[in-house]
Every structure is written in structure tokens, then in C-alpha cells.
Amino acid sequence: GTSFKVLLQKIKTDRAVTLLHQGRTVTEVADLLNYSDCANFTRAFKTWLGVAPREWIARNRITNATK
């Protein structure tokens, strides 16, 4: 009963979080998830998790991903 859109959003959210935990930059994650630019990825991420990627990184004390 899950729509394709919701499933895709879940997969992208999980992948973004994994990549950020691995120390990838926000720009790299946006590129790896095929976003046209970092701003579009940031908007999507904020919709998914309620915070911008850099704020999420800071809250989770992840280093090397703040470039």
C-alpha cells in the first residue's frame, strides 16, 4: 500500500543519511543522489527530516562532511 513516491523518498533519505555518516560532503551527496544542485537537495532533505543537512550533521556530530 506504499506509493512509489513515498518509497523513493524513504530510499533517498536513508541513502543521504548513510552517505553523510560516511563523511561525504553535502555537495557530494546531492550529486550522488542525482540532484541538479545542492540547493534542491537541501530543500528535499529539510522536507524529509525537518532540518537542513548541515544542521543535521552538526546535531549528529559528524565530521568531514561540512564542506
Predicted model as a PDB file, atoms N, CA, C, CB and O in Angstrom, pLDDT in the B-factor column:
MODEL        1                                                                  
ATOM      1  N   GLY A   1       0.785  -1.195   0.000  1.00 84.00           N  
ATOM      2  CA  GLY A   1       0.000   0.000   0.000  1.00 84.00           C  
ATOM      3  C   GLY A   1       0.836   1.272   0.000  1.00 84.00           C  
ATOM      4  O   GLY A   1       0.288   2.363   0.160  1.00 84.00           O  
ATOM      5  N   THR A   2       2.156   1.157  -0.176  1.00 85.00           N  
ATOM      6  CA  THR A   2       3.008   2.334  -0.195  1.00 85.00           C  
ATOM      7  C   THR A   2       3.191   2.808  -1.627  1.00 85.00           C  
ATOM      8  CB  THR A   2       4.371   2.038   0.459  1.00 85.00           C  
ATOM      9  O   THR A   2       3.450   2.007  -2.525  1.00 85.00           O  
ATOM     10  N   SER A   3       3.057   4.108  -1.838  1.00 95.00           N  
ATOM     11  CA  SER A   3       3.219   4.645  -3.181  1.00 95.00           C  
ATOM     12  C   SER A   3       4.699   4.657  -3.571  1.00 95.00           C  
ATOM     13  CB  SER A   3       2.623   6.065  -3.271  1.00 95.00           C  
ATOM     14  O   SER A   3       5.581   4.640  -2.713  1.00 95.00           O  
ATOM     15  N   PHE A   4       4.951   4.685  -4.872  1.00 95.00           N  
ATOM     16  CA  PHE A   4       6.318   4.740  -5.379  1.00 95.00           C  
ATOM     17  C   PHE A   4       7.023   5.988  -4.876  1.00 95.00           C  
ATOM     18  CB  PHE A   4       6.329   4.706  -6.912  1.00 95.00           C  
ATOM     19  O   PHE A   4       8.194   5.931  -4.501  1.00 95.00           O  
ATOM     20  N   LYS A   5       6.329   7.105  -4.863  1.00 93.00           N  
ATOM     21  CA  LYS A   5       6.923   8.374  -4.427  1.00 93.00           C  
ATOM     22  C   LYS A   5       7.398   8.290  -2.973  1.00 93.00           C  
ATOM     23  CB  LYS A   5       5.907   9.523  -4.584  1.00 93.00           C  
ATOM     24  O   LYS A   5       8.498   8.737  -2.648  1.00 93.00           O  
ATOM     25  N   VAL A   6       6.571   7.719  -2.112  1.00 93.00           N  
ATOM     26  CA  VAL A   6       6.932   7.584  -0.698  1.00 93.00           C  
ATOM     27  C   VAL A   6       8.102   6.620  -0.531  1.00 93.00           C  
ATOM     28  CB  VAL A   6       5.722   7.098   0.126  1.00 93.00           C  
ATOM     29  O   VAL A   6       9.008   6.871   0.264  1.00 93.00           O  
ATOM     30  N   LEU A   7       8.085   5.529  -1.272  1.00 95.00           N  
ATOM     31  CA  LEU A   7       9.171   4.561  -1.213  1.00 95.00           C  
ATOM     32  C   LEU A   7      10.485   5.174  -1.689  1.00 95.00           C  
ATOM     33  CB  LEU A   7       8.829   3.334  -2.052  1.00 95.00           C  
ATOM     34  O   LEU A   7      11.524   4.980  -1.058  1.00 95.00           O  
ATOM     35  N   LEU A   8      10.445   5.907  -2.788  1.00 94.00           N  
ATOM     36  CA  LEU A   8      11.638   6.563  -3.313  1.00 94.00           C  
ATOM     37  C   LEU A   8      12.185   7.585  -2.312  1.00 94.00           C  
ATOM     38  CB  LEU A   8      11.324   7.247  -4.654  1.00 94.00           C  
ATOM     39  O   LEU A   8      13.397   7.685  -2.122  1.00 94.00           O  
ATOM     40  N   GLN A   9      11.295   8.334  -1.681  1.00 94.00           N  
ATOM     41  CA  GLN A   9      11.710   9.318  -0.672  1.00 94.00           C  
ATOM     42  C   GLN A   9      12.410   8.617   0.484  1.00 94.00           C  
ATOM     43  CB  GLN A   9      10.493  10.126  -0.152  1.00 94.00           C  
ATOM     44  O   GLN A   9      13.432   9.105   0.966  1.00 94.00           O  
ATOM     45  N   LYS A  10      11.889   7.493   0.936  1.00 96.00           N  
ATOM     46  CA  LYS A  10      12.495   6.735   2.031  1.00 96.00           C  
ATOM     47  C   LYS A  10      13.887   6.248   1.637  1.00 96.00           C  
ATOM     48  CB  LYS A  10      11.601   5.540   2.424  1.00 96.00           C  
ATOM     49  O   LYS A  10      14.823   6.338   2.431  1.00 96.00           O  
ATOM     50  N   ILE A  11      14.027   5.739   0.428  1.00 96.00           N  
ATOM     51  CA  ILE A  11      15.318   5.243  -0.043  1.00 96.00           C  
ATOM     52  C   ILE A  11      16.332   6.388  -0.122  1.00 96.00           C  
ATOM     53  CB  ILE A  11      15.166   4.561  -1.422  1.00 96.00           C  
ATOM     54  O   ILE A  11      17.476   6.242   0.308  1.00 96.00           O  
ATOM     55  N   LYS A  12      15.905   7.528  -0.675  1.00 96.00           N  
ATOM     56  CA  LYS A  12      16.808   8.678  -0.788  1.00 96.00           C  
ATOM     57  C   LYS A  12      17.207   9.207   0.590  1.00 96.00           C  
ATOM     58  CB  LYS A  12      16.146   9.797  -1.607  1.00 96.00           C  
ATOM     59  O   LYS A  12      18.362   9.575   0.807  1.00 96.00           O  
ATOM     60  N   THR A  13      16.257   9.244   1.511  1.00 97.00           N  
ATOM     61  CA  THR A  13      16.552   9.704   2.870  1.00 97.00           C  
ATOM     62  C   THR A  13      17.586   8.787   3.518  1.00 97.00           C  
ATOM     63  CB  THR A  13      15.261   9.752   3.727  1.00 97.00           C  
ATOM     64  O   THR A  13      18.579   9.258   4.072  1.00 97.00           O  
ATOM     65  N   ASP A  14      17.352   7.487   3.446  1.00 97.00           N  
ATOM     66  CA  ASP A  14      18.280   6.531   4.046  1.00 97.00           C  
ATOM     67  C   ASP A  14      19.666   6.629   3.412  1.00 97.00           C  
ATOM     68  CB  ASP A  14      17.738   5.108   3.905  1.00 97.00           C  
ATOM     69  O   ASP A  14      20.678   6.580   4.111  1.00 97.00           O  
ATOM     70  N   ARG A  15      19.708   6.766   2.091  1.00 98.00           N  
ATOM     71  CA  ARG A  15      20.990   6.859   1.375  1.00 98.00           C  
ATOM     72  C   ARG A  15      21.734   8.143   1.756  1.00 98.00           C  
ATOM     73  CB  ARG A  15      20.760   6.812  -0.156  1.00 98.00           C  
ATOM     74  O   ARG A  15      22.945   8.124   1.974  1.00 98.00           O  
ATOM     75  N   ALA A  16      20.997   9.256   1.834  1.00 97.00           N  
ATOM     76  CA  ALA A  16      21.612  10.533   2.209  1.00 97.00           C  
ATOM     77  C   ALA A  16      22.218  10.449   3.602  1.00 97.00           C  
ATOM     78  CB  ALA A  16      20.578  11.671   2.150  1.00 97.00           C  
ATOM     79  O   ALA A  16      23.349  10.885   3.815  1.00 97.00           O  
ATOM     80  N   VAL A  17      21.477   9.894   4.545  1.00 96.00           N  
ATOM     81  CA  VAL A  17      21.965   9.764   5.920  1.00 96.00           C  
ATOM     82  C   VAL A  17      23.205   8.874   5.957  1.00 96.00           C  
ATOM     83  CB  VAL A  17      20.861   9.189   6.840  1.00 96.00           C  
ATOM     84  O   VAL A  17      24.182   9.196   6.633  1.00 96.00           O  
ATOM     85  N   THR A  18      23.168   7.768   5.240  1.00 96.00           N  
ATOM     86  CA  THR A  18      24.324   6.864   5.188  1.00 96.00           C  
ATOM     87  C   THR A  18      25.554   7.573   4.632  1.00 96.00           C  
ATOM     88  CB  THR A  18      24.001   5.630   4.335  1.00 96.00           C  
ATOM     89  O   THR A  18      26.644   7.476   5.196  1.00 96.00           O  
ATOM     90  N   LEU A  19      25.374   8.281   3.530  1.00 97.00           N  
ATOM     91  CA  LEU A  19      26.495   8.981   2.900  1.00 97.00           C  
ATOM     92  C   LEU A  19      27.054  10.069   3.813  1.00 97.00           C  
ATOM     93  CB  LEU A  19      26.057   9.592   1.567  1.00 97.00           C  
ATOM     94  O   LEU A  19      28.270  10.243   3.895  1.00 97.00           O  
ATOM     95  N   LEU A  20      26.190  10.792   4.487  1.00 95.00           N  
ATOM     96  CA  LEU A  20      26.653  11.828   5.410  1.00 95.00           C  
ATOM     97  C   LEU A  20      27.408  11.201   6.581  1.00 95.00           C  
ATOM     98  CB  LEU A  20      25.465  12.665   5.926  1.00 95.00           C  
ATOM     99  O   LEU A  20      28.419  11.743   7.028  1.00 95.00           O  
ATOM    100  N   HIS A  21      26.923  10.068   7.076  1.00 93.00           N  
ATOM    101  CA  HIS A  21      27.631   9.363   8.154  1.00 93.00           C  
ATOM    102  C   HIS A  21      29.003   8.889   7.705  1.00 93.00           C  
ATOM    103  CB  HIS A  21      26.809   8.173   8.640  1.00 93.00           C  
ATOM    104  O   HIS A  21      29.917   8.771   8.521  1.00 93.00           O  
ATOM    105  N   GLN A  22      29.153   8.618   6.417  1.00 93.00           N  
ATOM    106  CA  GLN A  22      30.441   8.187   5.874  1.00 93.00           C  
ATOM    107  C   GLN A  22      31.405   9.351   5.682  1.00 93.00           C  
ATOM    108  CB  GLN A  22      30.234   7.474   4.555  1.00 93.00           C  
ATOM    109  O   GLN A  22      32.556   9.151   5.294  1.00 93.00           O  
ATOM    110  N   GLY A  23      30.933  10.566   5.953  1.00 91.00           N  
ATOM    111  CA  GLY A  23      31.795  11.735   5.843  1.00 91.00           C  
ATOM    112  C   GLY A  23      31.739  12.437   4.501  1.00 91.00           C  
ATOM    113  O   GLY A  23      32.557  13.315   4.227  1.00 91.00           O  
ATOM    114  N   ARG A  24      30.793  12.066   3.665  1.00 95.00           N  
ATOM    115  CA  ARG A  24      30.637  12.754   2.370  1.00 95.00           C  
ATOM    116  C   ARG A  24      30.140  14.170   2.609  1.00 95.00           C  
ATOM    117  CB  ARG A  24      29.653  11.982   1.434  1.00 95.00           C  
ATOM    118  O   ARG A  24      29.439  14.433   3.586  1.00 95.00           O  
ATOM    119  N   THR A  25      30.504  15.078   1.714  1.00 95.00           N  
ATOM    120  CA  THR A  25      30.019  16.457   1.827  1.00 95.00           C  
ATOM    121  C   THR A  25      28.583  16.533   1.335  1.00 95.00           C  
ATOM    122  CB  THR A  25      30.920  17.433   1.024  1.00 95.00           C  
ATOM    123  O   THR A  25      28.105  15.634   0.644  1.00 95.00           O  
ATOM    124  N   VAL A  26      27.908  17.598   1.692  1.00 96.00           N  
ATOM    125  CA  VAL A  26      26.538  17.808   1.237  1.00 96.00           C  
ATOM    126  C   VAL A  26      26.507  17.873  -0.289  1.00 96.00           C  
ATOM    127  CB  VAL A  26      25.947  19.103   1.851  1.00 96.00           C  
ATOM    128  O   VAL A  26      25.596  17.333  -0.915  1.00 96.00           O  
ATOM    129  N   THR A  27      27.491  18.525  -0.881  1.00 96.00           N  
ATOM    130  CA  THR A  27      27.573  18.622  -2.339  1.00 96.00           C  
ATOM    131  C   THR A  27      27.741  17.243  -2.972  1.00 96.00           C  
ATOM    132  CB  THR A  27      28.736  19.536  -2.749  1.00 96.00           C  
ATOM    133  O   THR A  27      27.101  16.935  -3.977  1.00 96.00           O  
ATOM    134  N   GLU A  28      28.595  16.425  -2.388  1.00 97.00           N  
ATOM    135  CA  GLU A  28      28.789  15.063  -2.913  1.00 97.00           C  
ATOM    136  C   GLU A  28      27.509  14.246  -2.824  1.00 97.00           C  
ATOM    137  CB  GLU A  28      29.911  14.350  -2.150  1.00 97.00           C  
ATOM    138  O   GLU A  28      27.155  13.535  -3.764  1.00 97.00           O  
ATOM    139  N   VAL A  29      26.822  14.346  -1.707  1.00 97.00           N  
ATOM    140  CA  VAL A  29      25.581  13.589  -1.530  1.00 97.00           C  
ATOM    141  C   VAL A  29      24.538  14.045  -2.547  1.00 97.00           C  
ATOM    142  CB  VAL A  29      25.037  13.755  -0.090  1.00 97.00           C  
ATOM    143  O   VAL A  29      23.850  13.221  -3.151  1.00 97.00           O  
ATOM    144  N   ALA A  30      24.426  15.345  -2.732  1.00 97.00           N  
ATOM    145  CA  ALA A  30      23.475  15.866  -3.728  1.00 97.00           C  
ATOM    146  C   ALA A  30      23.786  15.298  -5.103  1.00 97.00           C  
ATOM    147  CB  ALA A  30      23.514  17.411  -3.772  1.00 97.00           C  
ATOM    148  O   ALA A  30      22.882  14.891  -5.833  1.00 97.00           O  
ATOM    149  N   ASP A  31      25.051  15.271  -5.449  1.00 97.00           N  
ATOM    150  CA  ASP A  31      25.469  14.747  -6.748  1.00 97.00           C  
ATOM    151  C   ASP A  31      25.188  13.245  -6.853  1.00 97.00           C  
ATOM    152  CB  ASP A  31      26.964  15.022  -6.977  1.00 97.00           C  
ATOM    153  O   ASP A  31      24.663  12.783  -7.866  1.00 97.00           O  
ATOM    154  N   LEU A  32      25.529  12.492  -5.825  1.00 97.00           N  
ATOM    155  CA  LEU A  32      25.323  11.041  -5.837  1.00 97.00           C  
ATOM    156  C   LEU A  32      23.841  10.655  -5.900  1.00 97.00           C  
ATOM    157  CB  LEU A  32      25.958  10.422  -4.603  1.00 97.00           C  
ATOM    158  O   LEU A  32      23.491   9.595  -6.419  1.00 97.00           O  
ATOM    159  N   LEU A  33      22.980  11.518  -5.370  1.00 97.00           N  
ATOM    160  CA  LEU A  33      21.540  11.257  -5.414  1.00 97.00           C  
ATOM    161  C   LEU A  33      20.875  11.900  -6.634  1.00 97.00           C  
ATOM    162  CB  LEU A  33      20.881  11.768  -4.139  1.00 97.00           C  
ATOM    163  O   LEU A  33      19.650  11.931  -6.747  1.00 97.00           O  
ATOM    164  N   ASN A  34      21.710  12.411  -7.541  1.00 96.00           N  
ATOM    165  CA  ASN A  34      21.255  12.973  -8.820  1.00 96.00           C  
ATOM    166  C   ASN A  34      20.391  14.230  -8.708  1.00 96.00           C  
ATOM    167  CB  ASN A  34      20.491  11.938  -9.557  1.00 96.00           C  
ATOM    168  O   ASN A  34      19.464  14.429  -9.492  1.00 96.00           O  
ATOM    169  N   TYR A  35      20.706  15.072  -7.725  1.00 96.00           N  
ATOM    170  CA  TYR A  35      20.033  16.365  -7.651  1.00 96.00           C  
ATOM    171  C   TYR A  35      20.766  17.333  -8.573  1.00 96.00           C  
ATOM    172  CB  TYR A  35      19.991  16.906  -6.178  1.00 96.00           C  
ATOM    173  O   TYR A  35      21.989  17.271  -8.702  1.00 96.00           O  
ATOM    174  N   SER A  36      20.023  18.217  -9.205  1.00 95.00           N  
ATOM    175  CA  SER A  36      20.616  19.149 -10.162  1.00 95.00           C  
ATOM    176  C   SER A  36      21.552  20.143  -9.484  1.00 95.00           C  
ATOM    177  CB  SER A  36      19.524  19.897 -10.907  1.00 95.00           C  
ATOM    178  O   SER A  36      22.493  20.636 -10.105  1.00 95.00           O  
ATOM    179  N   ASP A  37      21.295  20.435  -8.220  1.00 94.00           N  
ATOM    180  CA  ASP A  37      22.202  21.301  -7.457  1.00 94.00           C  
ATOM    181  C   ASP A  37      21.996  21.072  -5.964  1.00 94.00           C  
ATOM    182  CB  ASP A  37      21.973  22.796  -7.814  1.00 94.00           C  
ATOM    183  O   ASP A  37      21.039  20.430  -5.533  1.00 94.00           O  
ATOM    184  N   CYS A  38      22.913  21.611  -5.210  1.00 96.00           N  
ATOM    185  CA  CYS A  38      22.915  21.416  -3.762  1.00 96.00           C  
ATOM    186  C   CYS A  38      21.672  22.030  -3.096  1.00 96.00           C  
ATOM    187  CB  CYS A  38      24.181  22.023  -3.159  1.00 96.00           C  
ATOM    188  O   CYS A  38      21.156  21.483  -2.122  1.00 96.00           O  
ATOM    189  N   ALA A  39      21.205  23.143  -3.613  1.00 97.00           N  
ATOM    190  CA  ALA A  39      20.034  23.810  -3.028  1.00 97.00           C  
ATOM    191  C   ALA A  39      18.788  22.923  -3.114  1.00 97.00           C  
ATOM    192  CB  ALA A  39      19.773  25.152  -3.738  1.00 97.00           C  
ATOM    193  O   ALA A  39      18.006  22.854  -2.166  1.00 97.00           O  
ATOM    194  N   ASN A  40      18.607  22.250  -4.246  1.00 97.00           N  
ATOM    195  CA  ASN A  40      17.453  21.353  -4.386  1.00 97.00           C  
ATOM    196  C   ASN A  40      17.542  20.179  -3.419  1.00 97.00           C  
ATOM    197  CB  ASN A  40      17.350  20.835  -5.825  1.00 97.00           C  
ATOM    198  O   ASN A  40      16.541  19.779  -2.824  1.00 97.00           O  
ATOM    199  N   PHE A  41      18.742  19.629  -3.266  1.00 97.00           N  
ATOM    200  CA  PHE A  41      18.927  18.546  -2.303  1.00 97.00           C  
ATOM    201  C   PHE A  41      18.649  19.037  -0.884  1.00 97.00           C  
ATOM    202  CB  PHE A  41      20.354  17.975  -2.401  1.00 97.00           C  
ATOM    203  O   PHE A  41      17.977  18.356  -0.110  1.00 97.00           O  
ATOM    204  N   THR A  42      19.159  20.207  -0.547  1.00 97.00           N  
ATOM    205  CA  THR A  42      18.959  20.755   0.794  1.00 97.00           C  
ATOM    206  C   THR A  42      17.472  20.938   1.097  1.00 97.00           C  
ATOM    207  CB  THR A  42      19.696  22.095   0.938  1.00 97.00           C  
ATOM    208  O   THR A  42      17.016  20.618   2.195  1.00 97.00           O  
ATOM    209  N   ARG A  43      16.721  21.448   0.131  1.00 97.00           N  
ATOM    210  CA  ARG A  43      15.266  21.600   0.311  1.00 97.00           C  
ATOM    211  C   ARG A  43      14.597  20.251   0.546  1.00 97.00           C  
ATOM    212  CB  ARG A  43      14.638  22.287  -0.917  1.00 97.00           C  
ATOM    213  O   ARG A  43      13.767  20.113   1.445  1.00 97.00           O  
ATOM    214  N   ALA A  44      14.956  19.262  -0.258  1.00 97.00           N  
ATOM    215  CA  ALA A  44      14.372  17.927  -0.109  1.00 97.00           C  
ATOM    216  C   ALA A  44      14.729  17.331   1.251  1.00 97.00           C  
ATOM    217  CB  ALA A  44      14.853  16.997  -1.242  1.00 97.00           C  
ATOM    218  O   ALA A  44      13.866  16.787   1.940  1.00 97.00           O  
ATOM    219  N   PHE A  45      15.991  17.431   1.633  1.00 97.00           N  
ATOM    220  CA  PHE A  45      16.454  16.891   2.912  1.00 97.00           C  
ATOM    221  C   PHE A  45      15.683  17.533   4.068  1.00 97.00           C  
ATOM    222  CB  PHE A  45      17.977  17.124   3.084  1.00 97.00           C  
ATOM    223  O   PHE A  45      15.269  16.850   5.005  1.00 97.00           O  
ATOM    224  N   LYS A  46      15.498  18.840   3.990  1.00 97.00           N  
ATOM    225  CA  LYS A  46      14.768  19.549   5.042  1.00 97.00           C  
ATOM    226  C   LYS A  46      13.314  19.078   5.108  1.00 97.00           C  
ATOM    227  CB  LYS A  46      14.824  21.070   4.804  1.00 97.00           C  
ATOM    228  O   LYS A  46      12.738  18.988   6.192  1.00 97.00           O  
ATOM    229  N   THR A  47      12.727  18.780   3.958  1.00 96.00           N  
ATOM    230  CA  THR A  47      11.363  18.247   3.922  1.00 96.00           C  
ATOM    231  C   THR A  47      11.321  16.867   4.573  1.00 96.00           C  
ATOM    232  CB  THR A  47      10.841  18.172   2.465  1.00 96.00           C  
ATOM    233  O   THR A  47      10.400  16.558   5.328  1.00 96.00           O  
ATOM    234  N   TRP A  48      12.325  16.041   4.275  1.00 95.00           N  
ATOM    235  CA  TRP A  48      12.356  14.678   4.809  1.00 95.00           C  
ATOM    236  C   TRP A  48      12.566  14.639   6.312  1.00 95.00           C  
ATOM    237  CB  TRP A  48      13.442  13.887   4.134  1.00 95.00           C  
ATOM    238  O   TRP A  48      11.860  13.926   7.024  1.00 95.00           O  
ATOM    239  N   LEU A  49      13.542  15.409   6.797  1.00 96.00           N  
ATOM    240  CA  LEU A  49      13.968  15.275   8.196  1.00 96.00           C  
ATOM    241  C   LEU A  49      13.718  16.502   9.063  1.00 96.00           C  
ATOM    242  CB  LEU A  49      15.413  14.954   8.236  1.00 96.00           C  
ATOM    243  O   LEU A  49      13.967  16.470  10.268  1.00 96.00           O  
ATOM    244  N   GLY A  50      13.236  17.568   8.469  1.00 96.00           N  
ATOM    245  CA  GLY A  50      12.883  18.747   9.244  1.00 96.00           C  
ATOM    246  C   GLY A  50      14.026  19.701   9.541  1.00 96.00           C  
ATOM    247  O   GLY A  50      13.824  20.739  10.171  1.00 96.00           O  
ATOM    248  N   VAL A  51      15.230  19.355   9.091  1.00 97.00           N  
ATOM    249  CA  VAL A  51      16.393  20.220   9.279  1.00 97.00           C  
ATOM    250  C   VAL A  51      17.246  20.177   8.015  1.00 97.00           C  
ATOM    251  CB  VAL A  51      17.226  19.785  10.528  1.00 97.00           C  
ATOM    252  O   VAL A  51      17.183  19.218   7.246  1.00 97.00           O  
ATOM    253  N   ALA A  52      18.040  21.217   7.809  1.00 97.00           N  
ATOM    254  CA  ALA A  52      18.956  21.248   6.674  1.00 97.00           C  
ATOM    255  C   ALA A  52      20.084  20.241   6.908  1.00 97.00           C  
ATOM    256  CB  ALA A  52      19.529  22.680   6.460  1.00 97.00           C  
ATOM    257  O   ALA A  52      20.386  19.913   8.055  1.00 97.00           O  
ATOM    258  N   PRO A  53      20.701  19.753   5.846  1.00 96.00           N  
ATOM    259  CA  PRO A  53      21.773  18.759   6.006  1.00 96.00           C  
ATOM    260  C   PRO A  53      22.898  19.207   6.937  1.00 96.00           C  
ATOM    261  CB  PRO A  53      22.354  18.430   4.662  1.00 96.00           C  
ATOM    262  O   PRO A  53      23.350  18.426   7.775  1.00 96.00           O  
ATOM    263  N   ARG A  54      23.350  20.439   6.805  1.00 94.00           N  
ATOM    264  CA  ARG A  54      24.443  20.897   7.664  1.00 94.00           C  
ATOM    265  C   ARG A  54      24.035  20.925   9.139  1.00 94.00           C  
ATOM    266  CB  ARG A  54      24.904  22.286   7.229  1.00 94.00           C  
ATOM    267  O   ARG A  54      24.842  20.621  10.017  1.00 94.00           O  
ATOM    268  N   GLU A  55      22.791  21.289   9.402  1.00 95.00           N  
ATOM    269  CA  GLU A  55      22.296  21.271  10.778  1.00 95.00           C  
ATOM    270  C   GLU A  55      22.208  19.832  11.287  1.00 95.00           C  
ATOM    271  CB  GLU A  55      20.912  21.963  10.871  1.00 95.00           C  
ATOM    272  O   GLU A  55      22.549  19.548  12.436  1.00 95.00           O  
ATOM    273  N   TRP A  56      21.750  18.932  10.422  1.00 94.00           N  
ATOM    274  CA  TRP A  56      21.667  17.513  10.784  1.00 94.00           C  
ATOM    275  C   TRP A  56      23.061  16.972  11.102  1.00 94.00           C  
ATOM    276  CB  TRP A  56      21.016  16.690   9.638  1.00 94.00           C  
ATOM    277  O   TRP A  56      23.240  16.234  12.070  1.00 94.00           O  
ATOM    278  N   ILE A  57      24.041  17.342  10.284  1.00 93.00           N  
ATOM    279  CA  ILE A  57      25.425  16.921  10.503  1.00 93.00           C  
ATOM    280  C   ILE A  57      25.903  17.424  11.866  1.00 93.00           C  
ATOM    281  CB  ILE A  57      26.353  17.447   9.367  1.00 93.00           C  
ATOM    282  O   ILE A  57      26.498  16.670  12.635  1.00 93.00           O  
ATOM    283  N   ALA A  58      25.640  18.696  12.160  1.00 92.00           N  
ATOM    284  CA  ALA A  58      26.070  19.280  13.434  1.00 92.00           C  
ATOM    285  C   ALA A  58      25.394  18.585  14.614  1.00 92.00           C  
ATOM    286  CB  ALA A  58      25.763  20.785  13.464  1.00 92.00           C  
ATOM    287  O   ALA A  58      26.038  18.304  15.625  1.00 92.00           O  
ATOM    288  N   ARG A  59      24.117  18.312  14.489  1.00 91.00           N  
ATOM    289  CA  ARG A  59      23.382  17.645  15.572  1.00 91.00           C  
ATOM    290  C   ARG A  59      23.899  16.229  15.808  1.00 91.00           C  
ATOM    291  CB  ARG A  59      21.883  17.605  15.253  1.00 91.00           C  
ATOM    292  O   ARG A  59      23.878  15.732  16.935  1.00 91.00           O  
ATOM    293  N   ASN A  60      24.353  15.596  14.760  1.00 89.00           N  
ATOM    294  CA  ASN A  60      24.836  14.226  14.871  1.00 89.00           C  
ATOM    295  C   ASN A  60      26.354  14.156  15.021  1.00 89.00           C  
ATOM    296  CB  ASN A  60      24.406  13.431  13.661  1.00 89.00           C  
ATOM    297  O   ASN A  60      26.941  13.074  15.010  1.00 89.00           O  
ATOM    298  N   ARG A  61      26.979  15.327  15.161  1.00 78.00           N  
ATOM    299  CA  ARG A  61      28.417  15.449  15.412  1.00 78.00           C  
ATOM    300  C   ARG A  61      29.254  14.687  14.396  1.00 78.00           C  
ATOM    301  CB  ARG A  61      28.743  14.957  16.801  1.00 78.00           C  
ATOM    302  O   ARG A  61      30.207  13.996  14.756  1.00 78.00           O  
ATOM    303  N   ILE A  62      28.899  14.816  13.148  1.00 70.00           N  
ATOM    304  CA  ILE A  62      29.633  14.164  12.078  1.00 70.00           C  
ATOM    305  C   ILE A  62      30.687  15.137  11.564  1.00 70.00           C  
ATOM    306  CB  ILE A  62      28.678  13.706  10.930  1.00 70.00           C  
ATOM    307  O   ILE A  62      30.392  16.302  11.296  1.00 70.00           O  
ATOM    308  N   THR A  63      31.901  14.657  11.431  1.00 64.00           N  
ATOM    309  CA  THR A  63      32.989  15.494  10.932  1.00 64.00           C  
ATOM    310  C   THR A  63      33.286  15.153   9.486  1.00 64.00           C  
ATOM    311  CB  THR A  63      34.250  15.324  11.791  1.00 64.00           C  
ATOM    312  O   THR A  63      32.847  14.122   8.975  1.00 64.00           O  
ATOM    313  N   ASN A  64      34.028  16.018   8.836  1.00 59.00           N  
ATOM    314  CA  ASN A  64      34.465  15.860   7.435  1.00 59.00           C  
ATOM    315  C   ASN A  64      33.344  16.018   6.417  1.00 59.00           C  
ATOM    316  CB  ASN A  64      35.097  14.510   7.251  1.00 59.00           C  
ATOM    317  O   ASN A  64      33.596  15.842   5.225  1.00 59.00           O  
ATOM    318  N   ALA A  65      32.134  16.338   6.818  1.00 52.00           N  
ATOM    319  CA  ALA A  65      31.035  16.447   5.861  1.00 52.00           C  
ATOM    320  C   ALA A  65      30.490  17.866   5.786  1.00 52.00           C  
ATOM    321  CB  ALA A  65      29.918  15.485   6.233  1.00 52.00           C  
ATOM    322  O   ALA A  65      29.432  18.085   5.197  1.00 52.00           O  
ATOM    323  N   THR A  66      31.183  18.821   6.363  1.00 49.00           N  
ATOM    324  CA  THR A  66      30.631  20.178   6.421  1.00 49.00           C  
ATOM    325  C   THR A  66      31.146  21.090   5.339  1.00 49.00           C  
ATOM    326  CB  THR A  66      30.924  20.786   7.740  1.00 49.00           C  
ATOM    327  O   THR A  66      30.931  22.300   5.413  1.00 49.00           O  
ATOM    328  N   LYS A  67      31.812  20.564   4.344  1.00 47.00           N  
ATOM    329  CA  LYS A  67      32.335  21.387   3.252  1.00 47.00           C  
ATOM    330  C   LYS A  67      31.221  21.829   2.335  1.00 47.00           C  
ATOM    331  CB  LYS A  67      33.392  20.628   2.459  1.00 47.00           C  
ATOM    332  O   LYS A  67      31.470  22.532   1.356  1.00 47.00           O  
TER     333      LYS A  67                                                      
ENDMDL                                                                          
END                                                                             
